[in-house]
Amino acid sequence: MNREYTKWVACWGNATSIREQTELRYTKDVTFRYPLFMCFDGGALRFRFSNLTGNDPVSFTACVAKSSGRRTVDTASCRDILKDGKKEIVIAPGEETESDILEMDVTAGTWISVSLYLSGYTDMNAGVLITGPLSRGYYGYGNQMYDADFDDDLARHTNWYYFLNTVDILTEEKNHALICYGDSITAQSWPDWLTKRAWENGFHDISIIRRAVSGTRILREYQCITYKAYGIKGETRFPLEMNTAGADTVLIQHGINDIIHPVGTDVNIFRPWSDLPTVEDMCRGFTDYYIRVAREKGLSVWGGTLIPIYGWRTYEPFREDLKNGFNDWLRTTDLLDGCVDFDLAVRDPDHPAAFRKEYNSGDNLHPSEEGYKAMADAVPEELLK
């Protein structure tokens, strides 16, 4: 092992949440393959697998290989990922596990792929949906874990990432991780664009670790199967997701679902008006659940303003006022080390409640790809150094 490599740093990571609840909960005899961009040189890897939201024990085998960044891998480089010296990895429901250390030379700017084979019936309730230019997985029927490529007739792409939670690399002391924490806005493209921006602009000592779950709120969570996939609330999620090797800073863009979800039980029995927070409630939750915990873990804490919602299906002026009040607090509080003004970056200067036309995906809540690039560009270089 190279003596220059003395520090463990997360080089790739996601949240773990509850899979969308449907009539199809189990799978069998399926291989998943996840290409991962490597931003650091290193001499060893370790892998965290999660069944945090699972209902049953899960069992699978896994391997890692140098990758094209798409579906194909270099089979000569393929190495089994072991746990306690064994190929079978077993995780109890509600638990996570870390693999044995795997000595493997990794070159910054290249790709590896992690492949998982699920031979028996497996509860698929621990995963997360993410998108972006660096985020595209694949699955194929049968055991194709060691194959250079999947059979075209037996494979498709997926943006659901199951069980694989974090990859750490043993690397140089100068390298560190920035955690991006949030909901569907962060589960989508801007962290990938930030990774690309950092790499293309020579910031090669930072990794961008995404901890995001669509639909999540700071203050509430759903227990019904209709919305359970919206994930656990911030008070529960945040301490778990800050367990990130080599992280020194967290950037939090979270809270819009607290504002837009409540509609009253006459409209939706699962979304009562009692769930609607005040600005004070949101600031208190952000302070108690996020800032306090991050400080206890030695992290710098940055906030990110909430972005436009004008035209969203539950939009009302009182929600706009609530969003703006919370954003004003994020911009001005001395409890944070800084604030990234995502709202200013993507809003229409002539109609600040709305997106600029080219930055709107069309649903008036999520940005377009150009909008996500603008969000990534709004992150100051201070956070990338």
N, C-alpha and C positions, 0 to 999 in steps of 0.2 A: 504494500500500500504506500503510495507516494506521501512522504513526510510533510510536503507542503499542504496537504489536505488535512486540516485539523478541526474543521467546524461543520456541524450538521446544519443544513439550511433546506427548508422546503423549496423545491423547484417547480412543483405542480401541485395544485390542490383544489378541491371543491367542497361544498357542504354535503351532508347526507340528510335526506328528508324522506317523506312518505310518498311512495309511488301513488299515482292517481288510482283511486279505488274503483275498480271495474269488476265485472264478472270473471275476468281472467287474471288470476293472482299467481299462478305457478308456471314455471317453464322447466324443460328437461332436455338434455342432450343438445346444448347450445354453447357455442363459443363466442365470446365478446372480445373485440380487439380495439384498443384505445391508443392511437398515436399521440405522443406527448412531446412538445418542443422543449429542448434542453437549453437553458440560458447560461449554465455554468459548466466549466470543466470540473471533473471530479473523479475520484478513485473508488467509490463504493455507493451503493444505493440501499435504501430500506423503504418498505411499503406499508402504509397503514390501510387496512381494510375495515369497513364499517358495516355492521348490521344494527346500527343504532335504533332504527325505526322498524326493524323486522319483527315478525310474529313467531317465527320458527327458527331453529338453528339452520345455518346454511353451510354447505360444504362444497369446495371447488378446488381445482388445481390452477396454477398460474405460472406464466413464464414471461420473460422480458427479452427483447431483441432489438438490435439496431434497425431503424425503420426508414422508409421513404417519406414518411409524413402522411402517407395515405394508407392503403390496405396492405401493401406488401412489406415484408421484412426480410432481413438477411438471416437465413436459417443457420448459417455457420456461427453467428453470434448469439444464438438463442441460449438462455440460461433459465433453469427452473428457479422459481421463487419458493423458498422453504420457510416453514414455521417449526421451530424446535427440531430442525433437521429432517422434517417430514414434508412430503410433497402435498399431502392433503391439508388444506387450510379449513378449519372449522371455527365458526363464530356463533356464539349463543345470541338469542334475541336480546336487543338492548345493549350489546357490547361492541367494542372495537378491538382489533388486534394488530400488532406490529410484526412484520416478518423478521426473519433472521437477516443480518447484514449480508449483502451480496457484493463481493468485490468485483467491480466492473469499471473499466475506463470509459468515461463519457466526455465528449468534446462539445463545448459550447457552440450553439448555432446548428446542431444536428437534432435528429429525432430518435426517440426510442418508441417501441410499442409494447404495451402490457396486454397480454392475452389471458383470458380466464375461461376455463372449461367447466360447465355445470353439467355433470353427468346424470344426477338423479333429480327428482322433483324438487324444485327450489322456490321458496317464497320470495317473490320479487318485490319486496316492499321497502327496500333500502336503496335509494338512488336519487339522482337529481337530474333535471333537464337543463342543459346549458347550450348556448349557441355562440357562434363567432367564427372568424376566419381561421382560428387555431383549434377549433373544437368540433370534431366530427369523428364519431366512432362507428364501428361496424359489428354486425353479428351474423353468424352463419350456423346452419344446422349441422349437427354432428361434431365430432372432435377434430377441429381444424387448427388447434392451438399451435402446432409445430409446422404448419404449412406455410410456404412462402407467400401464398395468396389464398384467398377464399375461392371456393367454387362459385362462379357467377350465378349459377342456377339456384344456389342454396344460401345466398347472402344478400343482405341489405345494409344500408347505413342507418345509424341511430344517433340521436343526440341525448339519449338517456344514458347516464353513467352509473352503473350499478356496482356497489361494494367497494370500488377503488376510491379512496378518499384523499390520500396525500402520498406524494413521493418526495422523500428527502435524499439529498446528495451530500456526501462528504467532500467538502470543497475548501477553497481558500478562506482565510479569516475575514477578508474584506467584503465578502458577499453577504447579502441580507435579503429579507423578504418584506414586501409591502402587502398587507392583507386588505382586500376590497370586500366589504361586508354589505349585504343588502338583500333586495327582493328580486322580482323579475327584471327590473331595469339592469341590475348588476349580473343576473344570471344570463342575460343576453350579451351583446357584443363588446361593450366598451372596455372591459378588462383585457380582452384579446387585442384590441386596437392599442391599448396602452402598452402591452407587452411588445407589440411590433414597433411602436414608436420608440420605446426605450432601447430596443435592440438596434434599430436603424439609426439612432442618433448617438450611439456609442456608450449608452448607459448599461454596461455589461456586468455590473456587480449587483443587480437587483432582479428579483423574481416577483411576479405579480400573482398572488394567491387569491383565488376567488372563493368566497364563502357566501353564497347567495341561494335563496330558495324563493321561487315564484309564489306570490300571494301572501307571504309572511307579514306579520304586523309586530310592532314593538310591544303592544300591551295585551293582545288577545291571541287566542288560537281556537280553531274549530275542532269539535269532537265528533261531528257527524261525518259519515263516510262521503257525503256529497262534496265536502270541502276540506276533508282531512289532509289532502295532499298539499294544501296551502301551508302546512308545516307548523312547527312548534314556535312559540312566541319568543321574543327577544331575550327575556329574562332567563329562559332555559337554553336557548341556542348559543348565545354569545360566549359564555365561559368555555363551552366545548370547542367552539370554532377558533378561539384564540390560542388553542394548543397547537402552535405552528412554529416549528423549529426555525431559529434564525430571524424571526420577525422582530422588527423594532418599531413599526408604525402600523396603525389601522386607519383606513379611510372608510367612513360609514355613510352610506346614502340609503336611508331607510325611513319609512313612516307614511308613505302615500296610501298604503292599503288601510291603515287606521282611519284615514280620512274618507276614502271613497267607498268602503264596504257597507257601512250601516245604511239601511234604507227603510227599516221598520218591518215588523212582523206581518203587517197586512200585505206587504209586497213579497217578503221572503222570510220565512219563519226562523231561519238561521242567522239573520242579520238585523238584530233589534237596534232601536235607537239608543238603547243604553250602552251599546258598544262605542258610540261616538265620543271621542275624547275632546277635551279642551286643549288649547295651546299649552296651558300649564301642565296638564296631564302628560302631554307628549314630551315636553322639556324635562319633566321630572323623571319619566321613564328612560329617556335618553341618558340623563345624568346618572341615575341609579344603576341601570342595567348595563350601560355601555362605558361611559367615561370612567366611573369608579372601578369597574372590573379591569378595564384596560390599564389604568394606572397601577393597580395592584400587580399586574403582570409586567410592569415596566415598559409599557408601550406608549409612544406618542400617539395622540388621538386627533384626527382631522374629521370634520363633518363635511357632508356634501349636500347642497340644497336640493329640495324636491323640485321636479321639473313640471312643465305645464300639464294641465288636465282639462282645459277648456274644450268642450265638445265631447268629452268622455260621457258614456251613457248615464252616469249618475251625477254629472256635473251640476252644481248649484252654486250661486254666489257665496253662500255661507261656507262651503268647502274651500272655495278660493281664498276667503278670508283666513280660514284656519291654516291652510298651506302657507300663505304669506306671513302669518304671524310666527309660525314655526321657523320658516326660512329667515326671518328677521333675527330671531334668537340665535340661530346657527351662525349668522354672519357677525354677530356682535358679542356673543358670550366670551368671557375670558377663561372659561373652563376648557376650551379647546386650544390646541396648538395652531390651528388654522382652519380655514373653510375653503372648499373648492366650490365655486359658484356655477354649478351645472345649469341651474335655471337661467342665469344670464347668458350662458353659452349657447342655449338652444331656443330661447324664446324669440318671438317676433318683436322687434323694437317698437313697432307701431301698434302692437296689440299684445302686451306682456303676458296676458293670461294664456296665450296660445303659442304653439310651436311656430317657428319659421316654417314656411310651406315645405321646403326641401328637407327639413329635419323631422317631419311627421311621418310615421309608418302608415298612417291612415286610420288608426284607432283612437287618436288623440290622447294617448297615454304613453305608448312606447315610441321611442325615436326610430327613424329610419337608419340604415347603415351609415349614411352621411351624418346623421345626428349623433350616433354612437361615436363616430370618429371625432366629432366636435367635442363630445364629453371627454374623450381621452386627451384631446389637445388642451382642454381646460385645466388639466392637472399640472400644477407648477413644477418646473424642473427641480425645485427644492426637494420634492418628494421622491424624485428619481435619482438624486445624488446619494 
